Amino acid sequence: MKGQPPLSPRRGRILEGLLANMAVVTAAARVLGSSRGLGQDGLLLLRRLGVRGLAISHPQRQQQRFSSLDDKPQFPGASAEFIDKLEFIQPNVISGIPIYRVMDRQGQIINPSEDPNLPQEKVLKFYKSMTLLNTMDRILYESQRQGRISFYMTNYGEEGTHVGSAAALDNTDLVFGQYREAGVLMYRDYPLELFMAQCYGNVSDLGKGRQMPVHYGCKERHFVTISSPLATQIPQGEDAHPGPAVGAAYAAKRANANRVVICYFGEGAASEGDAHAGFNFAATLECPIIFFCRNNGYAISTPTSEQYRGDGIAARGPGYGIMSIRVDGNDVFAVYNATKEARRRAVAENQPFLIEAMTYRIGHHSTSDDSSAYRSVDEVNYWDKQDHPISRLRHYLQSRGWWDDEQEKDWRKQSRKKVMEAFEQAERKPKPNFSLLFSDVYQEMPAQLRKQQESLARHLQTYGEHYPLDHFEK
Amino acid sequence: MAVAAAIACRLLRLRAAGAGGHWRRLRGAGLPRGFLQPASAGEDAAQWRRVAHFTFQPDPEPLEYGQTQKMNLFQAVTSALDNSLAKDPTAVIFGEDVAFGGVFRCTVGLRDKYGKDRVFNTPLCEQGIVGFGIGIAVTGATAIAEIQFADYIFPAFDQIVNEAAKYRYRSGDLFNCGSLTIRAPWGCVGHGAVYHSQSPEAFFAHCPGIKVVVPRSPFQAKGLLLSCIEDKNPCIFFEPKILYRAAVEQVPVEPYNIPLSQAEVIQEGSDVTLVAWGTQVHVIREVASMAQEKLGVSCEVIDLRTIIPWDVDTVCKEECFLNLEAPISRVCGYDTPFPHVFEPFYIPDKWKCYDALRKMINY
């Protein structure tokens, strides 16, 4: 046809399949004699084919335009129109991403169609997990104050984020936590005995006494052992490092495991480079992963105003191409609904989801912290009294007639008793034998390490009195 | 158009041919003076830049592993990766630019053969690459991560040291990332300068929980890499990039293993022990010959192969303290970042090794 320029692909990299489509459309354009190169129809056809092809097989985005005559952007790096007005995009922090909730602060359902209408048994399990965790926190915090364990971190105020999300997952979904997610394990019926064993580092500790308290792990319950360095779980979870979480999700996808990986982290850990790496990898490699951010207002003493200037963590998701939502973390049903839907779609569509659960850290960062040094008691009291996930759920239960003050009194007594029993037992047990200091560095013990182990044994034969051998299993 | 093309062609021929008469012809073509150096200076410059500081010494053809094929080091790596992906359906290879074959061609053909979900590019982020690899390994699948240059491994240092190395230990063996292997091109190459020449194994040499391996040849590379991939502990495999093309020998086509944490005595000797790894093994081999020839000194040459956990028994350190007749001498680069034009002065070449040996003998 006259005036029809020959089409030439400009890119070095052409998506498979699109090449064939291109040829078809090119031929069609030539036949149809469109004066605008490929033509509108051709473009639409390519784009439709391309986008679907992308979702299935290619994570890459690419401009679909190939005509040299068209005055449209040809850049491989973005799919956008030209604009001739100079305008900076204003980050919206005054009116940020809205916060999804199901219950009001008094535990009343706002929009009945959002009520997950969970059975009584399940909602009671939510309540009992959150309150048992709360009771365990109180006792273990006290025990640290008394010098019985070396360190502890409480979960006050964030129980809803743990339990709501855990309940929405399958039991085999892999969990990469940061360190303030004990409620997830609690919901998965991790026994009190093992929580205590890890805090005491006694012979029953699955972690063999190697880590500080609250660094729980449980292979059976698919909860990867906690590590201290922040955000390191994030890339792993595709693991406080999101990278590993992403890697695990990728492997689950390859194995057609129908599993999602969930990676928890705080708004502070989200500042780490590993978080950026994790988000980007999850999106480009199309991993079935839920990034769950507990935005509790503080990273030790650093308030969110000193942690970021954007609209929290949820606003970052779209920057990576990730589906994102912000929820009321103190509303266990909101957390449940969002996680449930994210899980369904992450597995079905092989893409990451970002949930930012807004909440408040009622307790100190840890037993090494006194938060009155950087925030007012009034502020803390507000959250404790006016907007607490446990009381909101209790109001819901009571309004349904599923709970009353009598049961509350009984349960408090019962849960305290259970915790105290486990606590006393854990305290009585010895620590593991000192030889366990040397195992599991590698799968097999290297010769040098065996020599060191033997040298310690010999040393203790002479100098044993200077060591707390009585507390360790023989 | 034609004239420009003609000039361009001449320039290309000039580059290929090196200094000489072409230079004069080009000046005659009307290009600005001073554009190119006079012929003689150009010739010398090209010459000293081209000469390597070592000669690769191939080992004799291995007979016990079946049919062999002539391979250079990067081809030996490709062969190992090919064997791994064929045997282990969970194995995946990822990193920057691995999809098209890699900047050193180590992964050529693998994506076509095994699919894009098994050989794929990642975004440009080393901490992400290693973190992601750890995650894959935690689920039990085999992860082979490529870091484009060992010089760029540092953003991943935290993941390697604080996570990978400690995964098994800190979880009480509930979890581990043993099926992770990290590969990276390593060492000086003549023109790599500060950020394409580094040998960072020392940073990892004191990190319990990982293994660090450096091969000296294609045959060693394939066997050691296969061992790393199959080892149940996270491993870092550094590949001497200067040997990628320069080292050629007969390498078995089928998979085989060379054990980790075992040094190899490649030459017996009675007077002096020389220990090295990677490219430097070829330097000290030459030093051993020089020592025999010029000083009548008999050298034992040891290729350490695994840096951590290393083969103490073969090298025999503390235990032979009383048997040493001279202090141990370390010949290495200077305590500066790796320089560009000064590389010939920087590297521990055979003359420096020979001189250290001579001083030892005369101690």
Interface residues (C-beta under 8 A of the other chain):
Chain A: S57 L174 F176 D205 L206 G207 K208 G209 R210 Q211 H215 G217 C218 K219 V224 T225 S227 P229 T232 I234 P235 Q236 G237 E238 D239 H241 P242 G243 P244 A245 V246 G247 A248 A249 Y250 A251 A252 R254 A255 V261 G273 D274 H276 A277 G278 N280 F281 T284 L285 S439 D440 V441 Y442 Q443 E444 P446 A447 Q448 L449
Chain B: T90 V92 K116 D117 R118 F120 T122 P123 C125 Q127 G128 V130 G131 F132 G133 I134 G135 I136 A137 V138 T139 G140 A141 A143 P155 D158 Q159 N162 E163 K166 Y167 R168 Y169 R170 S171 G172 D173 L174 F175 N176 C177 G178 P208 G209 K211 K232 N233 S261 P309 V312 D313
